[in-house]
Amino acid sequence: MNNIKLIVNNDVKKEKEIFFFKKELQCILNLYAKMVSNGSWKDYSFTTGIKEVSFNIYHRASDKPVLKILKNLKPRYFNERYLIKDKNGFILKKSENLNQLINKTSWDKLKLVK
């Protein structure tokens, strides 16, 4: 039988986590639940990359995402940490704080256009 070693307090450098943190994801999923109950949003997915992580929102599962909530991992400016983009890639809103971005956006006025 192989010897199994338990390593505690490993000092090896951990790579930066490339995803949303728990509080960020909770904020986004609370918004998603609210919009699903309205009937506005139908499905979601995640996309990860070297420079950004995105929460993609779909009107139908077979379509392209109509909105993207992005976390920019390497922003050029401090206010470009979190972005909301439409399906064509145009930036609708940007902020350095995700809670402010989600709370100050009037989601009822953003219509999902086919």
Backbone as JSON, one array per atom type, in Angstrom:
{
  "sequence": "MNNIKLIVNNDVKKEKEIFFFKKELQCILNLYAKMVSNGSWKDYSFTTGIKEVSFNIYHRASDKPVLKILKNLKPRYFNERYLIKDKNGFILKKSENLNQLINKTSWDKLKLVK",
  "N": [[0.85, -1.18, 0.0], [0.51, 2.23, -0.77], [2.25, 5.0, 0.71], [0.58, 7.63, 2.24], [0.67, 11.07, 2.52], [-0.12, 13.77, 4.62], [-0.34, 17.12, 4.07], [-0.02, 20.08, 5.69], [-0.68, 23.56, 5.83], [0.62, 24.36, 3.41], [3.17, 25.99, 1.71], [3.35, 26.61, -0.94], [2.99, 28.72, -3.73], [-0.21, 29.79, -4.57], [-2.16, 29.88, -7.48], [-3.87, 32.71, -8.8], [-7.31, 32.93, -8.23], [-9.56, 32.4, -10.79], [-12.38, 33.39, -11.15], [-15.73, 34.3, -10.1], [-16.04, 35.67, -6.83], [-17.58, 34.46, -3.78], [-19.45, 36.32, -2.65], [-19.85, 38.04, -4.81], [-20.95, 36.32, -6.73], [-23.25, 35.56, -5.37], [-24.66, 37.98, -5.32], [-25.11, 38.35, -8.08], [-26.63, 36.05, -8.7], [-28.88, 36.47, -7.1], [-30.03, 38.65, -8.42], [-30.5, 37.36, -10.86], [-32.42, 35.42, -10.1], [-34.54, 37.09, -9.42], [-35.12, 38.27, -11.92], [-35.79, 36.02, -13.43], [-38.12, 35.26, -12.17], [-39.71, 37.36, -12.98], [-39.99, 36.69, -15.59], [-38.33, 37.59, -17.54], [-35.68, 36.71, -18.04], [-34.26, 33.62, -19.09], [-32.22, 31.63, -19.1], [-28.8, 30.86, -18.15], [-25.19, 31.1, -18.32], [-21.67, 30.5, -17.75], [-18.6, 32.02, -18.64], [-15.16, 31.7, -18.86], [-11.98, 33.26, -19.0], [-8.63, 34.39, -19.72], [-8.46, 37.13, -19.28], [-10.99, 37.91, -18.41], [-14.07, 37.09, -16.7], [-17.3, 35.93, -17.22], [-20.83, 36.25, -16.67], [-23.32, 35.01, -18.42], [-26.39, 35.9, -19.91], [-29.38, 34.58, -21.11], [-32.12, 34.79, -23.41], [-33.4, 32.72, -24.66], [-32.37, 29.32, -24.58], [-31.06, 28.47, -26.86], [-30.12, 30.67, -28.2], [-27.75, 33.44, -28.72], [-25.99, 34.92, -25.94], [-27.8, 37.58, -24.44], [-27.19, 39.54, -22.64], [-24.25, 40.32, -20.73], [-22.62, 40.0, -17.69], [-19.68, 41.07, -16.63], [-16.55, 40.33, -15.08], [-13.73, 41.99, -15.02], [-10.53, 40.92, -15.1], [-8.09, 42.07, -15.52], [-8.17, 45.1, -15.49], [-7.9, 48.21, -17.31], [-8.52, 50.7, -16.32], [-9.68, 51.86, -13.12], [-12.47, 51.93, -12.87], [-13.4, 50.04, -14.6], [-13.68, 47.48, -13.65], [-15.96, 45.86, -13.29], [-18.38, 45.06, -15.71], [-21.22, 45.61, -17.83], [-22.35, 44.18, -20.7], [-23.87, 44.22, -23.96], [-25.31, 41.96, -26.45], [-23.82, 42.46, -28.71], [-21.39, 43.24, -27.8], [-21.03, 45.8, -26.87], [-20.38, 48.15, -24.31], [-22.59, 48.69, -21.75], [-22.83, 49.57, -19.1], [-20.45, 50.39, -16.5], [-18.39, 49.8, -13.65], [-16.58, 50.05, -10.51], [-17.49, 48.61, -8.44], [-19.41, 45.82, -7.87], [-21.91, 45.48, -6.57], [-22.97, 48.1, -6.57], [-23.15, 48.48, -9.31], [-25.08, 46.59, -10.08], [-27.29, 47.33, -8.47], [-27.81, 50.0, -9.22], [-28.5, 49.86, -11.86], [-31.21, 50.01, -14.03], [-33.03, 47.45, -14.52], [-35.46, 46.82, -15.6], [-35.79, 48.56, -17.69], [-33.92, 47.75, -19.51], [-34.31, 46.04, -22.31], [-34.77, 42.84, -23.73], [-33.83, 42.29, -26.86], [-34.65, 40.75, -29.89]],
  "CA": [[0.0, 0.0, 0.0], [1.29, 3.47, -0.87], [2.22, 5.91, 1.85], [-0.17, 8.87, 1.99], [1.13, 12.14, 3.4], [-1.0, 14.91, 4.81], [0.45, 18.35, 4.09], [-0.78, 21.17, 6.3], [-0.05, 24.86, 5.63], [1.54, 24.29, 2.27], [3.63, 27.33, 1.35], [3.45, 26.75, -2.39], [2.15, 29.83, -4.21], [-1.43, 29.38, -5.25], [-2.5, 30.77, -8.57], [-5.03, 33.56, -8.55], [-8.57, 32.29, -8.59], [-10.13, 33.07, -11.95], [-13.83, 33.23, -11.14], [-16.39, 35.22, -9.19], [-16.01, 35.32, -5.42], [-18.87, 34.03, -3.29], [-20.37, 37.47, -2.51], [-20.17, 38.53, -6.16], [-21.85, 35.34, -7.33], [-24.52, 35.65, -4.66], [-25.32, 39.19, -5.8], [-25.56, 38.11, -9.45], [-27.69, 35.04, -8.7], [-30.08, 37.1, -6.55], [-30.6, 39.39, -9.54], [-30.99, 36.38, -11.82], [-33.67, 34.84, -9.57], [-35.57, 38.12, -9.53], [-35.49, 38.45, -13.32], [-36.46, 34.8, -13.88], [-39.5, 35.3, -11.65], [-40.42, 38.31, -13.84], [-40.15, 36.09, -16.91], [-37.46, 38.29, -18.49], [-34.51, 35.9, -18.35], [-34.6, 32.2, -19.13], [-31.11, 30.71, -18.88], [-27.52, 31.53, -17.94], [-23.98, 30.3, -18.4], [-20.44, 31.18, -17.36], [-17.47, 31.95, -19.55], [-13.94, 32.14, -18.21], [-10.85, 33.5, -19.86], [-7.46, 34.92, -19.03], [-8.67, 38.53, -18.91], [-12.31, 38.19, -17.87], [-15.03, 36.05, -16.37], [-18.61, 36.54, -17.5], [-22.1, 35.59, -16.39], [-24.07, 35.27, -19.64], [-27.83, 35.81, -19.72], [-30.05, 34.19, -22.35], [-33.58, 34.83, -23.5], [-33.66, 31.31, -24.95], [-31.13, 28.55, -24.42], [-30.41, 28.24, -28.14], [-29.64, 31.94, -28.75], [-26.55, 34.03, -28.14], [-26.34, 35.66, -24.71], [-28.26, 38.94, -24.72], [-26.45, 40.41, -21.71], [-23.14, 39.7, -20.04], [-22.07, 40.69, -16.53], [-18.28, 40.67, -16.69], [-15.55, 40.72, -14.09], [-12.49, 42.2, -15.75], [-9.43, 40.53, -14.22], [-6.96, 42.97, -15.78], [-8.74, 46.35, -16.0], [-7.0, 49.32, -17.59], [-8.93, 51.78, -15.43], [-10.3, 51.3, -11.92], [-13.92, 51.8, -13.0], [-13.72, 48.99, -15.56], [-13.56, 46.18, -12.99], [-17.18, 45.13, -13.6], [-19.01, 45.62, -16.9], [-22.41, 44.99, -18.42], [-22.27, 44.3, -22.15], [-24.97, 43.64, -24.7], [-24.89, 40.81, -27.25], [-22.86, 42.91, -29.72], [-20.13, 43.54, -27.14], [-20.97, 47.19, -26.45], [-20.46, 48.33, -22.86], [-23.75, 49.46, -21.33], [-22.47, 50.19, -17.82], [-19.22, 49.91, -15.9], [-18.21, 50.27, -12.28], [-15.55, 49.35, -9.74], [-18.18, 47.86, -7.4], [-20.48, 45.02, -8.49], [-23.2, 45.77, -5.92], [-23.47, 49.37, -7.09], [-23.49, 48.29, -10.72], [-26.35, 45.86, -10.18], [-28.37, 48.07, -7.83], [-28.1, 51.26, -9.92], [-28.98, 49.6, -13.21], [-32.65, 49.78, -14.09], [-33.12, 46.22, -15.31], [-36.74, 46.79, -16.31], [-35.65, 49.35, -18.92], [-33.1, 46.98, -20.46], [-35.19, 45.07, -22.95], [-34.12, 41.82, -24.51], [-34.26, 42.46, -28.24], [-34.31, 39.59, -30.73]],
  "C": [[0.89, 1.24, 0.0], [1.18, 4.29, 0.4], [1.51, 7.2, 1.45], [0.29, 9.9, 3.0], [0.1, 13.26, 3.46], [-0.13, 16.15, 4.94], [-0.44, 19.46, 4.61], [0.01, 22.45, 6.12], [1.02, 24.82, 4.55], [1.89, 25.7, 1.83], [3.78, 27.54, -0.15], [2.51, 27.85, -2.82], [0.94, 29.28, -4.95], [-1.71, 30.38, -6.35], [-3.76, 31.54, -8.21], [-6.29, 32.85, -9.03], [-9.23, 33.08, -9.7], [-11.62, 32.73, -12.0], [-14.42, 34.32, -10.26], [-16.19, 34.74, -7.75], [-17.43, 35.03, -4.96], [-19.87, 35.18, -3.19], [-20.77, 38.03, -3.86], [-21.19, 37.6, -6.82], [-23.22, 35.37, -6.67], [-25.33, 36.86, -5.13], [-25.89, 38.98, -7.21], [-26.71, 37.11, -9.48], [-28.98, 35.55, -8.05], [-30.8, 37.91, -7.63], [-31.2, 38.44, -10.56], [-32.32, 35.77, -11.36], [-34.82, 35.83, -9.69], [-36.06, 38.28, -10.97], [-36.13, 37.2, -13.92], [-37.9, 34.8, -13.39], [-40.35, 36.31, -12.43], [-40.73, 37.7, -15.21], [-39.25, 36.73, -17.95], [-36.29, 37.43, -18.95], [-34.87, 34.43, -18.25], [-33.46, 31.28, -18.73], [-29.83, 31.51, -18.66], [-26.37, 30.56, -18.16], [-22.81, 31.14, -17.93], [-19.42, 31.0, -18.47], [-16.25, 32.46, -18.81], [-12.84, 32.29, -19.25], [-9.69, 34.04, -19.05], [-7.73, 36.33, -18.5], [-10.0, 38.8, -18.24], [-13.09, 36.93, -17.58], [-16.4, 36.66, -16.59], [-19.75, 35.61, -17.1], [-22.99, 35.97, -17.56], [-25.55, 35.0, -19.42], [-28.5, 35.57, -21.07], [-31.54, 34.43, -22.25], [-34.11, 33.44, -23.8], [-32.33, 30.58, -24.87], [-30.37, 28.4, -25.74], [-29.8, 29.52, -28.74], [-28.27, 32.31, -28.19], [-26.95, 34.72, -26.84], [-26.72, 37.1, -25.04], [-27.6, 39.96, -23.81], [-25.32, 39.61, -21.08], [-22.74, 40.59, -18.87], [-20.65, 40.18, -16.4], [-17.5, 41.15, -15.49], [-14.23, 40.78, -14.86], [-11.33, 41.93, -14.81], [-8.21, 41.43, -14.38], [-7.49, 44.29, -16.33], [-7.67, 47.4, -16.27], [-7.26, 50.48, -16.64], [-9.69, 51.18, -14.26], [-11.8, 51.1, -12.07], [-14.34, 50.77, -14.04], [-13.57, 47.59, -14.97], [-14.76, 45.29, -13.31], [-17.89, 45.84, -14.74], [-20.31, 44.89, -17.19], [-22.33, 45.26, -19.91], [-23.51, 43.7, -22.79], [-24.43, 42.53, -25.61], [-23.9, 41.18, -28.35], [-21.52, 43.29, -29.12], [-19.98, 44.99, -26.72], [-21.16, 47.3, -24.94], [-21.65, 49.22, -22.53], [-23.48, 50.22, -20.04], [-21.16, 49.61, -17.33], [-19.07, 50.53, -14.53], [-17.06, 49.51, -11.63], [-16.17, 48.48, -8.66], [-19.37, 47.12, -8.02], [-21.84, 45.32, -7.88], [-23.8, 47.07, -6.43], [-23.91, 49.23, -8.54], [-24.85, 47.61, -10.86], [-27.5, 46.66, -9.6], [-28.75, 49.34, -8.57], [-28.58, 51.07, -11.35], [-30.47, 49.34, -13.16], [-32.89, 48.62, -15.07], [-34.42, 46.14, -16.07], [-36.66, 47.54, -17.63], [-34.76, 48.68, -19.95], [-33.97, 45.9, -21.05], [-34.37, 44.1, -23.75], [-34.67, 41.87, -25.92], [-33.78, 41.26, -29.05], [-33.46, 40.02, -31.9]]
}
